[in-house]
Amino acid sequence: MQYLLQYYDQLVLDTMQPDNVISIEPHQAEKLAATALQEKRKITTNIISFMLSLKKEQTARLHLTTYHASMRCLQRTCIQYSEHPVYNRNSSLKNLIGCVIDSIDYLSSFLEQRFQPYIIHRDNNFEPCSMDTKIQTSLSIDQLAILFRACFEESILRSRSLRSLFLSLAPLLSTRERQELSGNSMRSKSYHPETRDKHIIIDTLQTLIEKIDQY
């Protein structure tokens, strides 16, 4: 069976390099974003079929660990791209990079949730928590990203770096939509907040102010 992440490898490591992406027109960026979403669904189905075809647990562990490591590598590369000026000054490219990061994060989270016992984590920063010890929040990962970034920049929460803060907090939390949160994805989302998510955080903080005022 062919390498399942071939599309994302070519897209991220070639097409989306900052020096190459400058020539992409808005309609091309929209098409790439749409294709990335289609590939996400296709890869999810293909991974399940591929894993069911394997008969040895050792082989399953090898393939899943390799795919998971590749996804995290692609995700880190996209996050680095997203900080480049070419993505920040072009709305269609900004949407493209956000879409690709979300798609790869979805695939990574899918592996972690569906095949957690088979994945060997080589990242020293990754320490999975059991569901009994996780703190569930009503905020989404996008909203948490905004809140934590603001707390970091105002020195309410202190850490070596913003990335370190997200990597430390993400494994401790779960949302209604996701049991496993990605610190790298959270960091990326903090740099491209949606207006709706900002308003939700502002409303939430206002509610807390009113609650604290009653103490």
Secondary structure by P-SEA (a helix, b strand, c coil): ccccaaaaaaaacccccccccccccaaaaaaaaaaaaaaaaaaaaaaaaaaaacccaaaaaaaaaaaaaaaaaaaaaaaaaaacaaaaacaaaaaaaaaaaaaaaaaaaaaaaacccccccccccbbbbccccbbbbcccaaaaaaaaaaaaaacccccccaaaaaaaccccccccccccccaaaaaaaaacccaaaaaaaaaaaaaaaaaaaac
